[in-house]
Amino acid sequence: MQEATFLILTALADGSQHGYGIIADVAEISGGRVKLRAGTLYTALDRLRADGLISLDREEIVDGRLRRYYRLTPDGARQLADEAARLRANAAAALSRLNRAEVAT
């Protein structure tokens, strides 16, 4: 799973959000390291919807503009959990090997 996808799904794990909220959450979650552009986000959202990982929650008009809110689907939550577990296992393996290397020196 690409990092941007992982971060978008993570942002939606906390509840339904609109695009700007997702962009802000991704920046916060990544410590400012990942800054999604609107075009990148909406392309990803379309792909995630087509894949069944997110769905449209609701739409509303704010200041004359349509605002769409997205939510994580149960399949999206499962895939996010699987990826988080995979990343945790990889990080644990890396840290274990680093610790062994430090002890050996």
C-alpha positions as CSV (number, residue, x, y, z in Angstrom):
1,M,0.0,0.0,0.0
2,Q,1.4,3.4,-0.9
3,E,2.1,5.8,1.9
4,A,-0.5,8.4,0.8
5,T,-3.2,5.7,0.6
6,F,-2.3,4.5,4.1
7,L,-2.4,8.1,5.5
8,I,-5.7,8.9,3.8
9,L,-7.3,5.7,5.2
10,T,-5.8,6.5,8.6
11,A,-7.3,10.0,8.5
12,L,-10.7,8.5,7.7
13,A,-10.4,5.9,10.5
14,D,-11.3,8.6,13.0
15,G,-14.6,9.4,11.2
16,S,-16.1,11.0,8.1
17,Q,-14.2,13.9,6.6
18,H,-14.3,16.2,3.6
19,G,-11.2,16.8,1.3
20,Y,-9.6,19.7,3.2
21,G,-10.0,17.9,6.5
22,I,-8.3,14.8,5.0
23,I,-5.4,17.0,3.7
24,A,-5.0,18.6,7.1
25,D,-5.1,15.3,8.9
26,V,-2.6,13.6,6.6
27,A,-0.2,16.5,7.2
28,E,-0.7,16.2,11.0
29,I,-0.4,12.4,11.0
30,S,2.8,12.5,9.0
31,G,4.3,15.3,11.1
32,G,4.1,17.7,8.1
33,R,6.2,15.3,6.0
34,V,3.3,14.5,3.6
35,K,1.4,17.4,2.0
36,L,-1.3,16.2,-0.4
37,R,-2.4,18.4,-3.2
38,A,-6.1,18.6,-4.0
39,G,-5.6,16.9,-7.4
40,T,-3.6,14.1,-5.8
41,L,-6.2,13.6,-3.1
42,Y,-9.2,13.5,-5.3
43,T,-7.6,11.1,-7.7
44,A,-6.8,8.8,-4.7
45,L,-10.3,9.2,-3.3
46,D,-11.8,8.2,-6.7
47,R,-9.5,5.1,-6.7
48,L,-10.3,4.2,-3.1
49,R,-14.0,4.5,-3.8
50,A,-13.7,2.3,-6.9
51,D,-11.8,-0.3,-4.8
52,G,-14.5,-0.2,-2.1
53,L,-12.2,1.0,0.7
54,I,-14.1,4.3,1.2
55,S,-17.5,5.5,0.4
56,L,-19.3,8.8,0.1
57,D,-20.9,9.6,3.4
58,R,-22.8,12.8,2.6
59,E,-22.8,16.0,0.6
60,E,-23.6,19.5,1.7
61,I,-23.4,23.0,0.2
62,V,-21.0,25.3,2.1
63,D,-20.6,28.9,0.9
64,G,-22.2,27.9,-2.4
65,R,-19.7,25.0,-3.0
66,L,-20.4,21.3,-2.8
67,R,-18.5,19.6,0.0
68,R,-18.3,15.8,-0.1
69,Y,-17.6,13.8,3.1
70,Y,-16.0,10.4,2.8
71,R,-15.9,7.5,5.3
72,L,-13.9,4.3,5.7
73,T,-15.8,1.1,4.7
74,P,-15.4,-2.1,6.7
75,D,-13.1,-3.5,3.9
76,G,-11.1,-0.3,4.1
77,A,-10.8,-0.7,7.9
78,R,-9.6,-4.3,7.5
79,Q,-7.0,-3.4,4.8
80,L,-5.8,-0.5,6.9
81,A,-5.4,-2.8,10.0
82,D,-3.6,-5.4,7.9
83,E,-1.2,-2.8,6.5
84,A,-0.6,-1.3,10.0
85,A,0.2,-4.8,11.3
86,R,2.6,-5.4,8.4
87,L,4.4,-2.1,9.0
88,R,4.6,-2.8,12.7
89,A,6.2,-6.2,12.1
90,N,8.7,-4.8,9.6
91,A,9.6,-2.0,12.0
92,A,10.1,-4.5,14.9
93,A,12.4,-6.6,12.7
94,A,14.4,-3.6,11.7
95,L,14.8,-2.4,15.3
96,S,15.7,-5.9,16.5
97,R,18.5,-6.1,13.9
98,L,19.7,-2.6,14.7
99,N,19.8,-3.5,18.4
100,R,21.8,-6.7,17.7
101,A,24.2,-4.7,15.5
102,E,24.7,-2.1,18.3
103,V,25.4,-4.9,20.9
104,A,28.0,-6.5,18.5
105,T,30.0,-3.3,18.1
